[in-house]
């Protein structure tokens, strides 16, 4: 894991609890994929699948899933293809401030 990635694991009990709390408050659960995924289609798909699995296990279900790339890292068209392969509804990276 690169030094600038978060350091938490989505499956940790505290993370799962936070996901439930955020959803219970009526907010969306969105993904901020790890740094290298902007060029790694398979990595993106794995991270999205892991998020969806954990959310499903915690009773959090959403019709759409969204993302924003960390540090606004994006490579056209590679990142878009990875997000599409992961069936993300949209990515807000380019809309950031």
GROMACS elastic network, one bead per residue, 0.5 to 0.9 nm:
[ bonds ]
;  ai    aj funct       b0    kb
    1     4     6  0.82129   500
    1     5     6  0.64273   500
    1     6     6  0.86237   500
    1     7     6  0.76816   500
    1    34     6  0.82401   500
    1    35     6  0.87035   500
    2     5     6  0.54758   500
    2     6     6  0.87280   500
    2     7     6  0.89789   500
    2    34     6  0.84555   500
    2    35     6  0.73625   500
    2    36     6  0.83098   500
    3     6     6  0.79776   500
    3     7     6  0.82371   500
    4     7     6  0.84331   500
    4    34     6  0.89098   500
    4    35     6  0.77232   500
    5     8     6  0.87051   500
    5    33     6  0.89607   500
    5    34     6  0.59832   500
    5    35     6  0.64115   500
    5    70     6  0.85450   500
    6     9     6  0.85184   500
    6    34     6  0.78903   500
    8    11     6  0.86485   500
    8    12     6  0.74933   500
    8    15     6  0.77962   500
    9    12     6  0.55211   500
    9    15     6  0.73132   500
   10    13     6  0.84617   500
   10    14     6  0.89003   500
   10    15     6  0.57988   500
   10    16     6  0.68727   500
   10    50     6  0.78503   500
   10    51     6  0.70046   500
   10    54     6  0.72951   500
   11    14     6  0.83763   500
   11    15     6  0.65553   500
   11    16     6  0.62833   500
   11    50     6  0.86726   500
   11    51     6  0.87526   500
   11    54     6  0.65962   500
   12    15     6  0.52107   500
   12    16     6  0.62243   500
   12    17     6  0.86381   500
   13    16     6  0.50606   500
   13    17     6  0.61148   500
   13    18     6  0.86171   500
   14    17     6  0.50579   500
   14    18     6  0.62251   500
   14    19     6  0.87007   500
   15    18     6  0.50419   500
   15    19     6  0.62121   500
   15    20     6  0.87144   500
   16    19     6  0.50673   500
   16    20     6  0.63295   500
   16    21     6  0.86635   500
   16    54     6  0.73472   500
   16    55     6  0.77891   500
   16    58     6  0.69620   500
   17    20     6  0.51876   500
   17    21     6  0.62029   500
   17    22     6  0.86647   500
   17    58     6  0.83406   500
   18    22     6  0.60523   500
   18    23     6  0.84946   500
   19    22     6  0.52366   500
   19    23     6  0.61750   500
   19    24     6  0.84835   500
   19    29     6  0.70184   500
   19    54     6  0.89684   500
   19    55     6  0.72514   500
   19    58     6  0.79500   500
   19    60     6  0.79460   500
   20    23     6  0.52086   500
   20    24     6  0.59374   500
   20    25     6  0.86211   500
   20    55     6  0.79517   500
   20    58     6  0.65305   500
   20    59     6  0.76959   500
   20    60     6  0.67704   500
   21    25     6  0.62490   500
   21    26     6  0.88622   500
   22    25     6  0.52688   500
   22    26     6  0.68014   500
   22    27     6  0.56815   500
   22    28     6  0.73338   500
   22    29     6  0.72336   500
   23    26     6  0.51587   500
   23    27     6  0.51661   500
   23    28     6  0.61611   500
   23    29     6  0.67105   500
   23    60     6  0.66722   500
   23    61     6  0.88927   500
   24    27     6  0.73627   500
   24    60     6  0.85900   500
   28    62     6  0.77145   500
   28    65     6  0.82327   500
   28    66     6  0.85761   500
   29    51     6  0.89930   500
   29    55     6  0.84729   500
   29    60     6  0.85740   500
   29    62     6  0.81808   500
   29    65     6  0.75123   500
   29    66     6  0.79407   500
   30    51     6  0.88427   500
   30    65     6  0.62350   500
   30    66     6  0.51343   500
   30    67     6  0.54360   500
   30    68     6  0.79418   500
   31    47     6  0.84730   500
   31    48     6  0.73252   500
   31    51     6  0.76245   500
   31    65     6  0.77793   500
   31    66     6  0.63113   500
   31    68     6  0.66333   500
   31    69     6  0.82432   500
   32    35     6  0.88183   500
   32    66     6  0.88080   500
   32    67     6  0.55991   500
   32    68     6  0.52117   500
   32    69     6  0.54504   500
   32    70     6  0.59877   500
   33    36     6  0.81914   500
   33    37     6  0.64346   500
   33    38     6  0.81057   500
   33    43     6  0.89713   500
   33    44     6  0.69475   500
   33    47     6  0.68334   500
   33    48     6  0.80447   500
   33    67     6  0.74943   500
   33    68     6  0.74929   500
   33    69     6  0.60939   500
   33    70     6  0.67948   500
   34    37     6  0.58411   500
   34    38     6  0.82013   500
   34    43     6  0.87832   500
   34    44     6  0.83243   500
   34    47     6  0.82227   500
   34    69     6  0.79017   500
   34    70     6  0.70368   500
   35    38     6  0.67369   500
   35    39     6  0.89446   500
   35    69     6  0.76348   500
   35    70     6  0.62471   500
   35    71     6  0.80063   500
   35    73     6  0.74411   500
   36    39     6  0.61500   500
   36    40     6  0.64487   500
   36    43     6  0.80320   500
   36    44     6  0.87989   500
   36    73     6  0.88562   500
   37    41     6  0.66443   500
   37    42     6  0.81203   500
   37    43     6  0.56215   500
   37    44     6  0.52671   500
   37    45     6  0.89649   500
   37    47     6  0.87225   500
   37    69     6  0.86068   500
   37    79     6  0.76685   500
   37    82     6  0.80470   500
   38    41     6  0.75505   500
   38    43     6  0.88656   500
   38    44     6  0.75925   500
   38    69     6  0.73058   500
   38    73     6  0.64236   500
   38    74     6  0.55562   500
   38    75     6  0.64548   500
   38    78     6  0.70554   500
   38    80     6  0.84569   500
   38    82     6  0.75633   500
   38    83     6  0.88583   500
   39    43     6  0.86363   500
   39    44     6  0.86531   500
   39    74     6  0.79452   500
   39    75     6  0.68992   500
   39    78     6  0.59831   500
   39    79     6  0.60388   500
   39    82     6  0.78825   500
   40    43     6  0.51714   500
   40    44     6  0.61815   500
   40    45     6  0.87087   500
   40    78     6  0.79827   500
   40    79     6  0.77797   500
   40    82     6  0.69790   500
   41    44     6  0.51340   500
   41    45     6  0.62849   500
   41    46     6  0.87054   500
   41    78     6  0.75508   500
   41    79     6  0.73502   500
   41    81     6  0.70612   500
   41    83     6  0.75669   500
   41    85     6  0.73197   500
   41    86     6  0.82004   500
   42    45     6  0.50699   500
   42    46     6  0.61646   500
   42    47     6  0.86777   500
   42    82     6  0.72598   500
   42    85     6  0.85010   500
   42    86     6  0.86234   500
   43    46     6  0.50750   500
   43    47     6  0.62054   500
   43    48     6  0.86406   500
   43    82     6  0.83847   500
   44    47     6  0.52218   500
   44    48     6  0.61926   500
   44    49     6  0.85245   500
   44    79     6  0.87631   500
   44    82     6  0.59576   500
   44    83     6  0.68348   500
   44    85     6  0.83108   500
   44    86     6  0.66434   500
   45    48     6  0.52632   500
   45    49     6  0.60782   500
   45    50     6  0.85779   500
   45    82     6  0.68790   500
   45    83     6  0.75027   500
   45    85     6  0.65904   500
   45    87     6  0.83367   500
   46    49     6  0.51089   500
   46    50     6  0.60994   500
   46    51     6  0.86659   500
   46    86     6  0.80542   500
   47    50     6  0.50675   500
   47    51     6  0.62116   500
   47    52     6  0.86314   500
   47    86     6  0.86989   500
   48    51     6  0.51312   500
   48    52     6  0.61795   500
   48    53     6  0.85584   500
   48    65     6  0.87133   500
   48    83     6  0.88247   500
   48    86     6  0.62594   500
   48    87     6  0.85026   500
   48    88     6  0.81926   500
   49    52     6  0.51450   500
   49    53     6  0.60678   500
   49    54     6  0.86538   500
   49    86     6  0.75762   500
   50    53     6  0.50747   500
   50    54     6  0.61876   500
   50    55     6  0.85022   500
   51    54     6  0.53019   500
   51    55     6  0.60615   500
   51    56     6  0.84867   500
   52    55     6  0.50832   500
   52    56     6  0.59738   500
   52    57     6  0.85258   500
   52    60     6  0.86013   500
   52    61     6  0.81262   500
   52    65     6  0.87263   500
   53    56     6  0.51119   500
   53    57     6  0.61615   500
   53    58     6  0.86279   500
   54    57     6  0.50576   500
   54    58     6  0.62337   500
   54    59     6  0.87305   500
   54    60     6  0.84375   500
   55    58     6  0.50247   500
   55    59     6  0.62352   500
   55    61     6  0.66284   500
   55    62     6  0.89553   500
   56    59     6  0.50501   500
   56    60     6  0.53173   500
   56    61     6  0.59540   500
   57    60     6  0.74536   500
   58    61     6  0.87130   500
   61    64     6  0.89733   500
   62    65     6  0.69038   500
   64    87     6  0.88255   500
   64    88     6  0.71213   500
   64    89     6  0.56504   500
   64    90     6  0.85797   500
   65    87     6  0.78446   500
   65    88     6  0.52359   500
   65    89     6  0.54986   500
   65    90     6  0.73795   500
   66    88     6  0.55796   500
   66    89     6  0.55980   500
   66    90     6  0.52021   500
   66    91     6  0.57396   500
   66    92     6  0.76856   500
   67    83     6  0.83807   500
   67    88     6  0.72786   500
   67    89     6  0.83896   500
   67    90     6  0.66300   500
   67    92     6  0.63315   500
   67    93     6  0.76139   500
   68    72     6  0.74212   500
   68    90     6  0.86979   500
   68    91     6  0.53720   500
   68    92     6  0.51150   500
   68    94     6  0.84355   500
   68    96     6  0.85267   500
   69    72     6  0.51808   500
   69    73     6  0.56916   500
   69    74     6  0.69117   500
   69    91     6  0.77847   500
   69    92     6  0.79726   500
   69    93     6  0.56638   500
   70    73     6  0.60214   500
   70    74     6  0.88947   500
   70    93     6  0.82246   500
   71    74     6  0.89098   500
   71    93     6  0.89243   500
   72    93     6  0.57551   500
   72    94     6  0.75633   500
   72    96     6  0.80501   500
   73    79     6  0.87862   500
   73    93     6  0.80155   500
   74    77     6  0.85382   500
   74    78     6  0.79606   500
   74    79     6  0.58033   500
   74    80     6  0.83043   500
   74    93     6  0.78159   500
   74    94     6  0.86556   500
   75    78     6  0.54966   500
   75    79     6  0.54012   500
   75    80     6  0.79238   500
   76    79     6  0.60726   500
   76    80     6  0.67049   500
   76    81     6  0.85957   500
   77    80     6  0.53694   500
   77    81     6  0.62180   500
   77    82     6  0.88171   500
   78    81     6  0.52241   500
   78    82     6  0.63786   500
   78    83     6  0.88055   500
   79    82     6  0.51351   500
   79    83     6  0.62431   500
   79    84     6  0.85561   500
   80    83     6  0.50982   500
   80    84     6  0.60243   500
   80    85     6  0.85061   500
   80    91     6  0.83295   500
   81    84     6  0.50252   500
   81    85     6  0.60493   500
   81    86     6  0.85620   500
   82    85     6  0.50639   500
   82    86     6  0.62274   500
   82    87     6  0.86938   500
   83    86     6  0.50362   500
   83    87     6  0.62932   500
   83    88     6  0.55169   500
   83    89     6  0.84165   500
   83    90     6  0.79371   500
   83    91     6  0.77220   500
   84    88     6  0.58931   500
   84    89     6  0.80080   500
   84    90     6  0.85576   500
   85    88     6  0.78162   500
   87    90     6  0.88099   500
   88    91     6  0.73973   500
   91    94     6  0.77080   500
   91    95     6  0.85059   500
   92    95     6  0.51626   500
   92    96     6  0.64837   500
   93    96     6  0.55368   500
   94    97     6  0.84760   500
